[in-house]
Amino acid sequence: MVIADPGRESAGALEWALYHAVLEHDEIILLHAEPPNARRGALSTFLRRPSSVAPSSPAGSAAGSAECGGDYEFLDAMRAACKAAQPKVKVQIERVETEAKDKTTTILMQANLLRVDLLVIGQRRTQSTFLG
């Protein structure tokens, strides 16, 4: 499982996973944890996601990223990167809503629920963390 966000840290984590941890017939789960108000306005939520599809279901997640337009283009780009680097790997997109203070707990609960073997998370680095 790779935590998916639109930042370069997440892209770096995915790249590392693809070239160092994923085998030919593995499955990659791209998990995007978003705040409950990530979709602005009731009308846009109604138009973007069918009410019969839950955001964390595999079918809803995979189709949902394309339906949501620009908000989730990074998920489609990450899926494409997976397919380009590892064509035989199955890619699943999961989206879950979480409060900012509960993000870690939500990620760990999803990892346990989906029975993942490896959790890869990108890290922001500051200049002081580089050895020189």
ROBAMI-331043 format. One line per 4 residues: number of its first residue (from 1); for each residue x, y, z of N, C-alpha, C. Coordinates in steps of 0.1 Angstrom, whole numbers, padded with zeros to 4 digits. Layout:
N
NUM> X/Y/Z/X/Y/Z/X/Y/Z | ...
END
This chain:
132
1> 0009/-0012/0000/0000/0000/0000/0009/0012/0000 | 0006/0022/-0009/0013/0034/-0009/0003/0045/-0006 | 0007/0054/0003/-0002/0066/0006/-0001/0076/-0006 | -0013/0079/-0012/-0013/0087/-0024/-0018/0101/-0020
5> -0010/0111/-0023/-0013/0125/-0022/-0008/0132/-0035 | -0012/0144/-0038/-0007/0151/-0050/0007/0156/-0049 | 0014/0154/-0038/0027/0160/-0036/0038/0151/-0041 | 0050/0157/-0043/0062/0149/-0048/0066/0138/-0038
9> 0064/0140/-0025/0068/0130/-0016/0061/0117/-0018 | 0048/0118/-0021/0040/0106/-0025/0045/0099/-0038 | 0048/0108/-0047/0053/0103/-0060/0066/0095/-0058 | 0075/0101/-0049/0088/0095/-0046/0086/0081/-0039
13> 0076/0081/-0030/0073/0068/-0023/0068/0058/-0033 | 0060/0062/-0042/0055/0052/-0052/0066/0047/-0061 | 0075/0056/-0065/0086/0052/-0074/0095/0042/-0066 | 0098/0045/-0053/0106/0036/-0045/0099/0022/-0045
17> 0086/0022/-0042/0079/0009/-0041/0080/0002/-0054 | 0078/0008/-0065/0077/0002/-0078/0091/-0005/-0081 | 0102/0002/-0078/0115/-0003/-0082/0122/-0011/-0071 | 0117/-0011/-0059/0124/-0018/-0048/0116/-0028/-0041
21> 0103/-0028/-0041/0095/-0036/-0033/0084/-0044/-0040 | 0080/-0040/-0052/0069/-0047/-0059/0075/-0057/-0068 | 0068/-0069/-0068/0072/-0080/-0077/0061/-0080/-0088 | 0064/-0088/-0098/0057/-0088/-0110/0042/-0090/-0109
25> 0037/-0099/-0100/0023/-0102/-0099/0017/-0097/-0086 | 0023/-0087/-0080/0018/-0081/-0068/0006/-0072/-0071 | 0000/-0068/-0060/-0011/-0058/-0061/-0007/-0045/-0053 | -0008/-0034/-0059/-0005/-0021/-0053/-0019/-0014/-0049
29> -0020/-0010/-0037/-0032/-0002/-0033/-0027/0012/-0031 | -0033/0021/-0038/-0030/0036/-0036/-0041/0041/-0027 | -0037/0045/-0015/-0047/0050/-0005/-0046/0065/-0004 | -0057/0072/-0007/-0058/0086/-0005/-0067/0089/0007
33> -0061/0095/0017/-0069/0099/0029/-0072/0114/0028 | -0085/0117/0027/-0089/0131/0025/-0098/0136/0036 | -0098/0149/0039/-0107/0154/0049/-0122/0153/0044 | -0131/0153/0053/-0145/0151/0049/-0150/0162/0040
37> -0145/0174/0041/-0150/0185/0033/-0141/0187/0020 | -0134/0177/0015/-0126/0178/0004/-0134/0181/-0009 | -0146/0177/-0009/-0154/0180/-0021/-0163/0192/-0016 | -0162/0203/-0023/-0169/0215/-0019/-0183/0215/-0025
41> -0192/0217/-0016/-0206/0219/-0020/-0214/0207/-0022 | -0226/0207/-0018/-0235/0195/-0020/-0237/0192/-0034 | -0239/0202/-0042/-0242/0199/-0057/-0230/0193/-0064 | -0218/0198/-0061/-0207/0192/-0067/-0205/0177/-0062
45> -0207/0175/-0050/-0206/0161/-0045/-0217/0152/-0052 | -0229/0157/-0053/-0239/0149/-0060/-0235/0146/-0074 | -0230/0156/-0081/-0226/0154/-0095/-0214/0145/-0097 | -0205/0145/-0087/-0192/0138/-0089/-0193/0124/-0085
49> -0201/0120/-0075/-0200/0106/-0070/-0215/0101/-0069 | -0218/0090/-0076/-0231/0084/-0074/-0233/0080/-0060 | -0245/0081/-0055/-0247/0078/-0041/-0246/0063/-0038 | -0248/0055/-0048/-0247/0040/-0046/-0233/0035/-0045
53> -0223/0043/-0047/-0209/0039/-0047/-0202/0045/-0035 | -0197/0037/-0026/-0189/0042/-0014/-0175/0046/-0019 | -0169/0056/-0013/-0156/0061/-0017/-0145/0051/-0014 | -0147/0042/-0005/-0136/0033/-0002/-0137/0019/-0009
57> -0148/0018/-0017/-0150/0005/-0024/-0141/0004/-0036 | -0136/-0007/-0040/-0126/-0008/-0051/-0133/-0003/-0064 | -0145/-0007/-0067/-0152/-0003/-0079/-0154/0012/-0079 | -0159/0018/-0068/-0161/0032/-0067/-0148/0040/-0067
61> -0138/0035/-0062/-0125/0042/-0061/-0119/0043/-0075 | -0118/0032/-0082/-0112/0032/-0095/-0119/0041/-0104 | -0132/0040/-0105/-0140/0048/-0114/-0141/0062/-0109 | -0142/0064/-0096/-0143/0077/-0090/-0133/0087/-0093
65> -0120/0082/-0094/-0109/0092/-0097/-0111/0098/-0110 | -0116/0091/-0120/-0118/0097/-0133/-0131/0106/-0133 | -0141/0103/-0125/-0153/0111/-0125/-0151/0124/-0118 | -0141/0125/-0109/-0140/0137/-0101/-0131/0148/-0108
69> -0127/0145/-0120/-0120/0155/-0128/-0106/0159/-0122 | -0103/0172/-0121/-0090/0176/-0117/-0087/0173/-0102 | -0097/0171/-0094/-0094/0168/-0080/-0086/0156/-0078 | -0088/0146/-0086/-0081/0133/-0084/-0073/0129/-0096
73> -0068/0138/-0104/-0060/0135/-0116/-0047/0128/-0111 | -0042/0132/-0100/-0029/0126/-0095/-0031/0111/-0093 | -0043/0106/-0089/-0045/0092/-0087/-0044/0085/-0100 | -0050/0091/-0111/-0049/0085/-0124/-0034/0085/-0129
77> -0027/0095/-0126/-0013/0096/-0130/-0005/0086/-0122 | -0008/0084/-0110/-0001/0074/-0102/-0004/0060/-0107 | -0016/0057/-0111/-0020/0044/-0116/-0012/0042/-0129 | -0012/0052/-0138/-0005/0051/-0150/0010/0048/-0148
81> 0016/0055/-0138/0030/0052/-0135/0032/0038/-0131 | 0023/0032/-0123/0024/0018/-0119/0024/0009/-0131 | 0014/0012/-0140/0013/0003/-0152/0025/0004/-0161 | 0031/0016/-0162/0042/0018/-0171/0055/0011/-0165
85> 0056/0011/-0152/0068/0005/-0145/0066/-0010/-0143 | 0054/-0014/-0140/0051/-0028/-0137/0038/-0032/-0144 | 0038/-0035/-0157/0026/-0038/-0164/0017/-0049/-0158 | 0023/-0059/-0152/0016/-0070/-0147/0010/-0068/-0133
89> 0013/-0057/-0127/0008/-0054/-0113/-0006/-0049/-0114 | -0014/-0054/-0104/-0028/-0050/-0103/-0028/-0037/-0094 | -0035/-0027/-0099/-0035/-0014/-0091/-0049/-0011/-0087 | -0050/-0009/-0074/-0064/-0006/-0068/-0063/0008/-0061
93> -0073/0017/-0063/-0073/0030/-0057/-0084/0029/-0046 | -0080/0034/-0034/-0089/0035/-0023/-0089/0049/-0018 | -0101/0054/-0015/-0102/0068/-0009/-0110/0067/0004 | -0105/0073/0014/-0112/0073/0027/-0112/0087/0032
97> -0123/0090/0039/-0124/0103/0046/-0118/0102/0060 | -0111/0112/0064/-0105/0112/0077/-0103/0127/0082 | -0103/0129/0095/-0100/0142/0101/-0085/0142/0101 | -0079/0154/0100/-0065/0156/0100/-0058/0150/0112
101> -0064/0151/0124/-0057/0146/0136/-0058/0130/0136 | -0067/0124/0128/-0069/0110/0128/-0063/0103/0116 | -0056/0110/0108/-0051/0105/0095/-0042/0092/0097 | -0033/0093/0107/-0025/0081/0110/-0033/0069/0114
105> -0042/0071/0123/-0051/0060/0127/-0059/0054/0116 | -0064/0063/0107/-0072/0059/0096/-0064/0050/0086 | -0052/0055/0083/-0043/0048/0074/-0039/0034/0080 | -0036/0033/0093/-0033/0020/0099/-0045/0011/0099
109> -0057/0016/0102/-0069/0008/0102/-0071/0003/0088 | -0070/0011/0077/-0072/0006/0064/-0061/-0004/0060 | -0049/-0002/0064/-0038/-0012/0061/-0042/-0026/0068 | -0047/-0025/0080/-0051/-0038/0087/-0063/-0044/0080
113> -0073/-0036/0077/-0085/-0040/0070/-0082/-0047/0057 | -0073/-0041/0049/-0070/-0046/0036/-0058/-0057/0036 | -0053/-0059/0048/-0043/-0070/0051/-0031/-0067/0042 | -0025/-0055/0042/-0014/-0052/0034/-0001/-0057/0041
117> 0009/-0061/0033/0021/-0066/0038/0032/-0054/0039 | 0030/-0044/0032/0040/-0033/0032/0033/-0020/0031 | 0036/-0010/0039/0030/0003/0039/0041/0013/0035 | 0040/0020/0024/0050/0030/0020/0044/0044/0021
121> 0051/0053/0028/0046/0066/0030/0058/0076/0026 | 0055/0086/0018/0065/0096/0015/0068/0105/0027 | 0079/0111/0027/0083/0120/0038/0088/0133/0033 | 0083/0144/0039/0088/0157/0036/0102/0159/0043
125> 0111/0164/0036/0124/0167/0042/0127/0181/0041 | 0134/0186/0051/0139/0199/0051/0154/0199/0049 | 0160/0211/0046/0174/0212/0043/0183/0206/0054 | 0178/0207/0067/0186/0203/0078/0187/0188/0079
129> 0178/0180/0072/0179/0166/0073/0189/0160/0063 | 0194/0167/0054/0203/0162/0044/0217/0162/0050 | 0224/0151/0048/0238/0151/0053/0247/0158/0042 | 0256/0165/0047/0264/0172/0037/0278/0173/0039
END
